[in-house]
Amino acid sequence: MTGQTFDLGPQALIVARLADTVTDDRLDGATPCPDYAVRNILGHLAGLSVAFRDAARKDLGATTDTSPDSAVPDIGPEWREALPKALDELGDAWRDPAAWTGMTRAGGVTLPGAVAAAVAADELVVHGWDLARATGQGYEPDAVALRASYEFLSAAAEDPTRGGGIFGPVVPVPDEAPLLDRVIGLSGRDPGWKP
């Protein structure tokens, strides 16, 4: 998938719709990420949307240089307006063919544009699942973004240094399981997780 372009907009819209239905009483609820409440997942989605938007634009600086594990993210007071706007801008930015060429940076890591797009797809797919599970919503990710996430995570699963950082150890999932379950297992999460 990293050799061809695809539209991140549909998956960004799915995440925005999930976030739109989160009520205030759910913000402190548990998520599949042990150190993150729902508010932290939403804060992370806001931050990564801006970072990957800027990575696509090659607008490198503080938003693209900050490691995602530098602090536990949280929502700001205007998150209900800011998050969907950032998600929309992320989708738009990756529609520019120049976003996919050359090198860029996200999370303080320099990488090819096409790889950054795959990482962005993975972030949106997996954290969309986190948000849906934590808030009791149905979830059907965009098929193209899901495939990009699977290909990215499959390659990452073969990395011998895996186990720390943004991924936990792979959770075994049967080969015949739905693709989303396999993606979630590759991300280090249990597809059966419930709050």
C-alpha positions, 0 to 999 in steps of 0.5 A, a space after each residue: 500500500 505504501 507504493 500507491 496513494 489512497 484517500 484518508 478522508 473517508 476514515 477521518 470522517 468515520 473518526 469524526 462521526 464517532 467523536 461527535 457522539 461521545 457525551 461528556 459523561 464518557 470522557 473519563 471512561 476506560 479504553 483499550 489503551 491502559 493509560 488513556 481514558 476516552 478524553 486522552 484518546 480524543 486528545 491523541 486523535 486531535 494531536 495526530 491529526 494536526 501532526 499528520 496534516 502538517 507532515 503531508 504539507 511538509 510544514 515541519 516544526 513543533 507539530 511534527 517533531 513532538 514524540 507521541 509519548 512525550 505526554 499523555 494527551 488531553 482534550 482542550 475546551 474547544 475539542 468538539 470543534 477542533 477535532 473534526 476540523 483537524 480530521 477534515 484538514 488531514 484528509 484534504 492534505 493527503 489528497 495532494 500528490 506532493 504529500 506522498 513524495 519525498 521525505 517528511 516527519 511525524 512524531 519526531 521521526 523522519 520517513 517517506 511521505 507514503 510511509 507517513 500516510 500508512 502510519 496515519 491510516 493506522 492511527 485513524 483505524 486503530 484509535 477509531 476502534 479504541 474510541 468505538 469500543 470505549 464508548 459502546 459504538 459500532 465501528 466499520 472502518 474505511 476498507 482502504 484505510 483498514 488494508 493500509 493499516 494491516 499492511 503497515 502493522 504486518 511489516 511492523 510485527 516482523 520488527 525484532 525490537 517490537 514490544 515497547 513504544 507505540 505497540 505492545 506485543 502482538 495479540 494472536 488472532 486466527 487467520 480466518 478472523 475479520 481483517 479488523 480483528 487481525 489489525 487490532 491484534 497486530 496493534 497489540 490489543 485484544 479484539 475482544 476488549 470491553 470496558 
